[in-house]
Amino acid sequence: MLIQVVPHRTSAPDGIGDYAVNLATELRDRFDVQTLFVAGAPPGEEVDRADEWPTLRVATRKSEALIDVLRKAVRQAPNASLVLHISGYGYAPRGAPVWLARGIQSWRARNPQRCTIGIFHELYAKGPITSSSFWLSGLQKRVTKILWNNVDAAITTTPTYVAQLASWRPTAEARIIELPVPSTIGEPASIPLYNERKNRAVVFGRNGVEDLIYRQNRDQLIDALVALGVEEILDIGLRRAHVPETLGPISIKALGRLDANEISKLMLTSRFGVLSYDQKRLGKSTIFAAFASHGVVPICIGASEPSQAAPERGKHFLASPIGAATEIDLQSIQRALLIWYRTHDQAALSTAIARLIQAARDD
């Protein structure tokens, strides 16, 4: 049995929630391990997720309430290991859930033998001096350090995060595993080749992505898609702002929110996917993971410093400016992207968790 602590358990789109449910499904199907969820959102705060997984919620966002709900979870699953999903903004509006850190610290002091694994989706925010993230960064960092010091092992998504965790706790460096996030909308068994797809692009993501892509980076997007001969964009997801019907010579079809199966089918018939994301942190993007798992060649727009580690610009994805399309081997990029993705897919993640739990029990 496994207890997973997550920020939310809701029917609304939620990257960490979907990640955790997919992990639960894989652990059950591959290793016959069942999951009990503990949600960091109190009752009535969000629409409950309607699925097969039992869930306990904290009564309120206080350390005492977290300890109480973990006690209830342990009574239901006496021998369970604990997986803690860590992303500050999921548990607190300002990204510094002191209540979570204090609760886990107190609970671990009373349960030092129970295997506890931290999945670090985020460490702390950074920003200009005019932003709240700049002033709260120190507190966010202290909270994350407390959580890191109270788990037996860590899984995180980027080389930068691995290095930061290792610097905070050098003696535990060997117990940090880098695994970029897997897709939360499926991993098709059969992937059509690049040249078997329609020459169109997919824009996929939550509210707000439309401003980044169609307005802030409009010219970059047009230049990139025109260079690749793309004439149509499929826009998938709920939107706060109006999605234009055209962008230069490119038509846009706004499809709204679709279920995972519908999104998967559209991706499998599309050559490209567009996102605006920090290239050094692509390993933590569920959108990039969805493109990768479906063999959709990602196009990363917006100013960003390229990463020296995988995924690599030009090898696993394209970035603006694209250059001459005739000089790009898109079939090779698709192939390299799929090979990279399979090193950290759902099977790899569930296997890593199972091995960490077994290693803790063997100690």
N, C-alpha and C positions, 0 to 999 in steps of 0.2 A: 504493500500500500504506500501511496505517496500523498503528501499534503502539499499543494501548491498555493502560495500566497501571491495574489495578484492585485493590482490597483482596482480593477473593475471586473464585474461579471455582468455584462449588458448585451442587449440585442443590437445596440448601435455599433457601427464599425469601430474596431478597437484593435490596433496592431498587437499589443502585448497579450490581450485577451485571446485573440485568435491563435497567436503563437502558443500560448499555454494549452488551449484546447487541442490543437494539433499534436502537441507533445503528449498530452494525456492519451489521445487515440493511438498514437504510435507505441507508447509504452504498454498499453493494454494489448494491442494486436501482436506485438513482437515478443513481449516479455511477460504477459499476463499480470501486469502491474496496474491496479486500479488507482484512481485519483479522487481525492476530496479537496475541493477548493475552499480557500478562505479569501474573502473579498475585502479590500480596504475601503470600500464605499458602504456607508450604513444603509439599512433598509429604507426604502422609499426614495432614495436619492437618484436612482436610475432604474430603467426598465430591466427586470430580471431577464437573463438569457435563458431561453427555453431550449434546453438540451438534456442529455442523459446524465450529466455530471452533478452530483450533490454539492451544495454550496452553503457555507456558513458565512455570515457577515459580522463585521465589528459593529457593536451597538453605537459607537461614536468614535471619532478619530482621536483617541487617547490611548496612551500606552497600557493603562489598566484594562481597557476594553480589548485590546489586541491579545494580552496575556489570557484573558478570560476565554476568548474564542479559540485560541490555540489549545487551551486545556480541554475544551469541548471536542475539538478535532482529535486530540490524542486519545480521548476516551472512546471515540468511534473507531480510531485506527491506532491501537496501542503500539505497534511496532513500525509505524510509518516513518520514513525519512521526510525531510522538509526541503522544498525548493522555494526560494524566495526570489521573486521577480523584482528587480530594483530599477526604478525610474522615478526620480524625485517628483516630477510634475504630475505623475499619475496619482500620487498619494497626497499631494499638497499643492494648492494653487500657486505658491511661490517656489515650488521645487525643493523645499527643505523640510521633509516630514520628520521633525524631531520626535514626534510621538511614535513613529515606526521604529526609529533607531533605539529609543529608550526601551520600547517594548521588547524588541528582539534581544537587546543586550540583557535585560532582566530575565527573559525567558531562557536564554542560553545559559545564564549563570546557574539556573536551576535544572537544566537539561543538557549538561555538557557532553553526554555520550550519544545523543541523538544526531545522526548524520544530517547536516544542514548545508545545502548548496546554494550559492548566490548566482543568479543570472543577471549580469550587469548590462542592462540595455542602455543606460546612461550613467555618467559619473557626476558631472556638474556642468552648469551652463557657463558660457562666456559671452561677453558683449561689450559694446562701447560704454564709456563712463556715464553716458546719459541714460543707459538702460537699467532696469531693475535687476537684470541678471548679473550685471557687473557688481552691484552692491551686495547681492545675495550669494555670489559665487563662493565666498569663504565658508558661509554656513552650510551651503549645499555640499561642499567638499568635506566638511567635518562629519556631516551625517553619513555620507557614503563611506568614509573611513571607518566609522563605528560599525556599520553593517558588514564591511569587508573583514574587520577584525573578529566578527562573530559568526563567520561561516567557515566550513572546513575546506571548501574548494570553490573555484569561480569559473564560470563560463562567460565570456564577453565577446564582442563582435568585431573589434578592429585592433590592429597592432598598436595604435596609440593608447587604447584603453588597457591593453595587456601591459605595456610599459609603465603606465601610471600606477596600476595596481601593484606591480612588482616593486616599484620604488617606495610605495607606502608600507609594504610588508615583504621584505626580501626573502625571509625564511620560507614563505609560502609560494615563491615564484613557480616552483615545479607543479603546483596545484592550480595553475591558471591555464585554461584552455581557450584558444581563440576559435570561435565558430561563428562566422557571419550568419545572419538570420536566414532561415529557410522560407520558402514561399508560404503564404497563408491562404492562397486560393488554389492550391492543388499542385501536383507534380505529375503531369501526363506521362503515360508509359510510352507513347509514340509521339515523336516530335517531327513535324514536317520540315523539310529543308528550306533554307532561305528562299531559293528560287521557285519554290512551290506555293509561295504565299502572295497575297495581294500587296502591292507596293503602297501601303498606307501606314499611318502611325497611330498609336494608342496613347492617350493621356489618361492616367488613372491615379486617383488619390482622393483625399478628403477635401472638405471645404477649405477654400483659400488658395488651392493650387492654381486655380484659374487666373488669379492676379499675378502670381509669379511667372507663369508660362506665357499667357496671352498678352500681358501688359508690360510687366517689368523687363521681360526678355523677348519681347515681340520680334524685334529685328533679327536677333540671333536665331530664333526659331525659324523664321521665314527663310533666312539664308541657308540654314542647315537642310531644311526639307526640300527647298528648291534644288540645292546641289545634288540631292539624292533622288530627285524626280518624283517626290511624294506629292500627291494632289489632294489627299483626304486625311482628315484626323477624326478618329472616334474618341469622343470625350465621355469617360465613364465615371460616375460618382455624383453625389449631391453637391450643389454649388450655391454659394452665397450671392455671387454676382452673375450678371448675364454673360453667357458664353457667346461670343460673336459667331455669326453664321459663316463668315469667311475671314481669312487672315492672308492678306495679299492675294496671290493666286490659288490659295489652298482653301478648300471647303471644310467646314467643321460640322459634324453630326453629333449633337448632344444627346446622349442616351440615358442620362440620369443614373440612379442607383440600380444595379443589377446584382443578381446572386452570383455566387462563386462559379457555378457551372457555366453560366452565360458569359461571364468575363473570360473564363478559360477558353471557351470556343472561339471568341473573337480574337484573343491573343494568338491562338494557334494558326489563324489565317492572316495575321498581320506581320509585316517585316520589322517594324520599328516601334519603340516605345520612348516617350519623351518624359524626362524628369528634370527638376532643378534641385540639385543637391550637392553638398560638399563632397568632392571627389575622394577626399581622404577618409570619409566615413560611409562610403557606399555599402560597406559590409553590414551596416545596421539599418539599411533602408528596405522595408518590406516591399516597396514598389519595385526597386531594382531586383529583389529576389524573385518577385513574380515574373518579371520580364525574363530573367535568367532561366527559371525553371521551365518556361515555355519556348525557349529559343528565340525570343524577341530581342533584336539588337538594340540596346539602350543608347539614347542620345542624351547626354548630360549638357544642359545649357546653364548659363549664369557663370559669373566669374568665380573661379575656384582654383586652388593650387593642386596640381595632380599628385596622386600618391605614387610612391616608389614601390609599393607592394600590391599584390592582387586585391581587387580587380584593377588592371592596368589600362590606362587610356591607349587606344589604338589596338590593343590585344583583346580586351573583353568588352569594351564599349567605345562609342564615339563621343567626342566633345567638340563644342563650337570653338573656333571655326573648323568646319569639316574639311575644306580643301576640295581637290578634284575627286569626284566620286569614282572616276575610272581608275584611280590609283589605290582604291580601298578594296581589299579582299573580304567582302562581307560574309561569305561562306565560312572563311577561316575564323572570323570573329565569332560567328554563331557557334562553331565547333569548340573553340577555346572557352567560350562562356559556359557552355553546357558541361564541359569537363571540370571547370572551376566550381560550378554549382554542386556537382555530385559529391564533392569532398565535404560538404557541410549540409546535405539535404536532411529531410526529416529522419531518415534512417540513421544518419551519422549523429544527429543530435540526441535521439533517444538512446542510441548505443553508448554515447559518452556519459549520459546521465546514469544509465544502468551500471556502467563500469565504476563511476565515482561512488555510487551507493555500495557496490560490492566491495570496493577497496576500503571504504570506511568501516564496513562490517568485519573485514579481515584483520584490521589493525588491532 
